[in-house]
Amino acid sequence: MKTMLEINKNKVPAVRIDSSLEKYDNVVLFPEKLAKANEQLKKSGFPKFTDKKHSR
């Protein structure tokens, strides 16, 4: 395992994600905000791509 000094020299971010957060994988935590964001996206006028070569 690398020490923090070795990681800092390589400019690699040192992030450890807690595995207990996986229980929120398929859970919508803020349904009101999600609904508001989806509504704003519908009104935004962004093009809707159905072809796979145009979507990223």
N, C-alpha and C positions, 0 to 999 in steps of 0.2 A: 504494500500500500504506500502511496506517495505521501510525503509530508506536505503541510500547507505551504512551506517555502518553495518546494518543487512545483506545486500546482500554480503558485503565483508567478513563477518564472515563465511558465508555459502559457499564461493568460487563459487558462481554462477555468470556467466558473465552478466553484465548489458548492453544489446544491445536493441536498439529500431530501428526497420526497418520502414522507411518512406513508407506509403501506396501509395504514388504517384509513386513509382518505379514499381508498378504492370503493368503500361502501357508498360513496356519493357519485359513482361513475354514471349511473343511469337515472339520477334523481334531479329534478328541476328544483333548485333551491329558491329561486325568486320568480315564481310564475307570473306575477303582475308585471315585473320588469321585462320578462321575455315576451309577454303579449304586447306590451307597449313597443318594444324594439321591432317585433314582427310587423306591427301596424305601420310604423314609420318606414320600414323597408318597402312595404307595399306602396306607399305614397311617394317614395323617393324618386321614381322614374328610372331606376337602373334597368338595363336591358335584362331580359330573362333568357338565358341560354339553355337550350335543350340538347344541342349537339355537343358531344363529348370533347371534340377537338377545340371548342371555344371556351369551355369551362375549365377552370384551374383548380 
